[in-house]
Amino acid sequence: MYQLYITNKNYSSWSLRAWVLMRTLGIPFAEKLVPMGETTAGFAAFSPTGRVPCLVDDGLTIWDSLAIAEYLAETHDGIWAQDRTARAWSRSAAAEMHSGFSALRNSHPMSVGLRIQPFDLGAALKRDIERIDALWQEGLSKFNGPFLAGQKFTAVDAFFCPVAFRFQTYGTMLSAASESYKNHLLSLPAMQEWKDAALRETWRDEGHEVEIRASGEWVEDLRAI
């Protein structure tokens, strides 16, 4: 059975991508959650980069969420859309998410259990939000939804699941179509499972807490004490 190494569910957007993809598509795996307090040196025991997620398959290690998606696609149906056009669009959108949107990542760090009134968004963050909104509208319109590549959840949706949590946390204003898609992602059983586990976590990583405190005024903290 696959082993999937992840870290704190409240914070780890990268871990969520691989986890929600495998859980939603029914690909069995053993979850190996290593808290952030283990440090990069601790993660290096199972990950060549000292980062998560990291998939181990019968002694073979695959690191990086995009590489994990492509590895799984070699042996599992449904990772990417069957339609060639939808598949090409999906890979492009997932790659854009994977390498871009730095303003969103830096200004709106993921914290599943918080509700935050953000400080001034700034031009770069606004551009990132507008681009994601436009990208979501394009996929939903082009492939007739309710997911970005059509009727079924695929890897491109998994790559935007952390964004759905971010938009919920910061109360981000979106177009009607993107708001509906965000809520659809948040309602998925796997996303609900992740959220519930994140809220139960009592670990706090001070580095992440500092970043989150700098992002806006905390309106509500739903996390376990």
C-alpha positions as CSV (number, residue, x, y, z in Angstrom):
1,M,0.0,0.0,0.0
2,Y,1.1,3.6,-0.7
3,Q,2.4,5.6,2.2
4,L,1.7,9.3,2.0
5,Y,3.7,11.6,4.2
6,I,2.1,14.8,5.1
7,T,2.2,17.4,7.9
8,N,-0.2,19.6,10.0
9,K,-3.6,19.6,8.2
10,N,-4.4,23.1,9.5
11,Y,-1.5,24.7,7.6
12,S,-0.2,22.3,4.9
13,S,-1.7,23.3,1.5
14,W,0.9,21.1,-0.3
15,S,0.0,18.0,1.7
16,L,-3.7,18.5,1.0
17,R,-3.3,18.3,-2.8
18,A,-2.0,14.7,-2.9
19,W,-4.2,13.6,0.1
20,V,-7.5,14.9,-1.3
21,L,-6.7,13.6,-4.8
22,M,-6.1,10.0,-3.5
23,R,-9.0,10.1,-0.9
24,T,-11.6,11.4,-3.4
25,L,-10.6,9.0,-6.1
26,G,-10.6,6.1,-3.7
27,I,-6.9,5.2,-4.0
28,P,-5.9,3.4,-0.8
29,F,-2.9,4.8,1.2
30,A,-1.5,4.8,4.7
31,E,-1.4,8.3,6.1
32,K,1.9,9.3,7.8
33,L,1.4,12.6,9.5
34,V,4.6,14.1,10.8
35,P,4.0,17.4,12.8
36,M,5.9,20.5,11.7
37,G,7.9,20.5,15.0
38,E,9.9,17.6,13.5
39,T,11.8,20.3,11.4
40,T,13.2,19.9,8.0
41,A,15.9,17.6,9.3
42,G,13.2,15.3,10.6
43,F,11.3,15.3,7.3
44,A,14.6,14.4,5.5
45,A,14.3,10.9,7.0
46,F,11.6,10.1,4.3
47,S,11.8,13.1,1.9
48,P,14.8,14.0,-0.3
49,T,13.9,17.6,-0.1
50,G,12.9,17.6,3.5
51,R,9.4,18.7,2.5
52,V,6.0,17.2,2.1
53,P,4.0,15.6,0.6
54,C,6.0,12.6,-0.2
55,L,4.7,9.3,-1.5
56,V,6.4,6.0,-0.9
57,D,5.4,3.0,-3.1
58,D,7.1,-0.3,-2.3
59,G,10.4,1.4,-1.6
60,L,10.1,4.0,-4.4
61,T,9.9,7.6,-3.2
62,I,8.1,10.3,-5.2
63,W,8.3,13.8,-3.8
64,D,6.4,17.0,-4.9
65,S,2.6,17.1,-5.3
66,L,2.7,17.5,-9.1
67,A,5.1,14.5,-9.5
68,I,2.9,12.5,-7.3
69,A,-0.1,13.2,-9.4
70,E,1.7,12.2,-12.6
71,Y,3.1,9.1,-11.0
72,L,-0.4,8.0,-9.9
73,A,-1.7,8.8,-13.4
74,E,0.5,6.0,-14.8
75,T,-1.5,3.3,-13.0
76,H,-4.8,4.8,-11.9
77,D,-7.7,6.0,-14.0
78,G,-9.3,9.4,-13.4
79,I,-6.3,11.4,-12.3
80,W,-6.6,13.6,-15.3
81,A,-9.6,14.1,-17.6
82,Q,-10.1,11.6,-20.4
83,D,-10.7,14.3,-23.0
84,R,-7.4,15.4,-24.5
85,T,-8.4,19.1,-24.6
86,A,-9.6,19.1,-21.0
87,R,-6.5,17.1,-20.0
88,A,-4.1,19.7,-21.6
89,W,-6.0,22.6,-20.0
90,S,-6.0,20.9,-16.6
91,R,-2.3,20.2,-16.7
92,S,-1.6,23.8,-17.6
93,A,-3.9,25.2,-14.9
94,A,-2.4,22.8,-12.3
95,A,1.1,23.8,-13.3
96,E,0.2,27.5,-13.0
97,M,-1.1,26.9,-9.5
98,H,2.0,24.8,-8.7
99,S,4.5,27.5,-9.7
100,G,2.6,30.7,-9.4
101,F,0.4,32.9,-7.2
102,S,3.1,33.8,-4.8
103,A,1.2,36.8,-3.5
104,L,-1.7,34.7,-2.5
105,R,0.6,32.1,-0.8
106,N,2.5,34.8,1.1
107,S,-0.3,37.2,2.0
108,H,-3.0,34.6,2.7
109,P,-1.3,31.5,4.3
110,M,-3.6,28.6,4.8
111,S,-5.1,28.1,8.2
112,V,-8.2,25.9,7.9
113,G,-9.5,26.7,11.4
114,L,-9.4,30.5,11.3
115,R,-11.7,33.2,9.9
116,I,-9.7,36.4,9.1
117,Q,-10.6,39.9,8.0
118,P,-7.6,40.6,5.8
119,F,-5.6,43.8,5.8
120,D,-5.2,45.7,2.6
121,L,-5.0,43.2,-0.2
122,G,-2.4,45.0,-2.4
123,A,-2.2,45.0,-6.2
124,A,-0.3,41.7,-6.5
125,L,-2.7,39.8,-4.3
126,K,-5.7,41.2,-6.1
127,R,-4.2,40.1,-9.5
128,D,-3.7,36.6,-8.1
129,I,-7.3,36.4,-6.9
130,E,-8.7,37.8,-10.2
131,R,-6.6,35.4,-12.2
132,I,-7.8,32.4,-10.2
133,D,-11.4,33.6,-10.5
134,A,-11.0,33.9,-14.2
135,L,-9.3,30.5,-14.5
136,W,-12.0,28.8,-12.5
137,Q,-14.7,30.5,-14.7
138,E,-12.9,29.4,-17.8
139,G,-12.7,25.7,-16.8
140,L,-16.2,25.5,-15.6
141,S,-17.6,27.2,-18.7
142,K,-15.4,25.3,-21.2
143,F,-16.0,21.9,-19.8
144,N,-19.5,22.3,-18.4
145,G,-18.6,21.7,-14.7
146,P,-19.3,21.1,-11.9
147,F,-15.5,20.5,-11.7
148,L,-12.8,22.3,-13.6
149,A,-12.4,19.6,-16.3
150,G,-16.0,18.5,-16.5
151,Q,-18.2,16.1,-14.5
152,K,-15.5,14.4,-12.5
153,F,-13.1,15.5,-9.8
154,T,-9.5,15.3,-11.1
155,A,-6.0,16.4,-10.2
156,V,-6.6,20.0,-11.3
157,D,-9.4,20.3,-8.7
158,A,-7.1,18.8,-6.1
159,F,-4.5,21.5,-6.8
160,F,-7.1,24.2,-6.1
161,C,-8.6,22.6,-3.0
162,P,-6.2,24.6,-0.7
163,V,-7.3,27.8,-2.4
164,A,-10.9,27.0,-1.5
165,F,-9.8,26.8,2.1
166,R,-7.9,30.1,1.8
167,F,-10.8,31.9,0.2
168,Q,-13.1,30.6,3.0
169,T,-10.6,31.7,5.7
170,Y,-10.2,35.2,4.3
171,G,-13.8,35.8,3.1
172,T,-12.5,36.4,-0.5
173,M,-15.1,37.9,-2.9
174,L,-15.5,35.9,-6.1
175,S,-17.7,35.8,-9.1
176,A,-21.0,33.7,-8.7
177,A,-19.6,30.8,-10.7
178,S,-16.3,30.7,-8.7
179,E,-18.1,31.1,-5.4
180,S,-20.3,28.1,-6.3
181,Y,-17.3,26.0,-7.3
182,K,-15.4,27.0,-4.1
183,N,-18.4,25.8,-2.0
184,H,-18.6,22.6,-4.1
185,L,-15.0,21.8,-3.2
186,L,-15.5,22.6,0.4
187,S,-18.5,20.3,0.6
188,L,-16.7,17.2,-0.7
189,P,-16.5,14.4,1.8
190,A,-12.7,14.3,1.7
191,M,-12.5,18.1,2.3
192,Q,-14.9,17.8,5.2
193,E,-12.7,14.9,6.6
194,W,-9.6,17.0,6.2
195,K,-11.2,20.1,7.8
196,D,-12.5,18.1,10.8
197,A,-9.0,16.6,11.4
198,A,-7.5,20.1,11.0
199,L,-9.8,21.6,13.7
200,R,-8.9,18.8,16.1
201,E,-5.2,19.5,15.9
202,T,-3.7,21.1,18.9
203,W,-0.2,21.6,17.4
204,R,0.8,25.2,16.7
205,D,3.8,26.1,14.6
206,E,5.0,29.5,15.7
207,G,6.4,30.5,12.3
208,H,3.1,29.9,10.6
209,E,1.2,31.6,13.4
210,V,3.3,34.7,13.0
211,E,2.6,34.8,9.2
212,I,-1.1,34.3,9.8
213,R,-1.3,37.0,12.4
214,A,0.3,39.4,9.9
215,S,-2.3,38.6,7.3
216,G,-5.3,40.2,9.0
217,E,-7.5,40.5,12.0
218,W,-8.6,37.2,13.5
219,V,-12.4,37.1,13.6
220,E,-12.8,33.5,14.8
221,D,-10.6,30.6,15.8
222,L,-12.3,27.2,15.4
223,R,-9.3,25.1,16.3
224,A,-9.1,22.9,19.3
225,I,-7.3,24.4,22.3
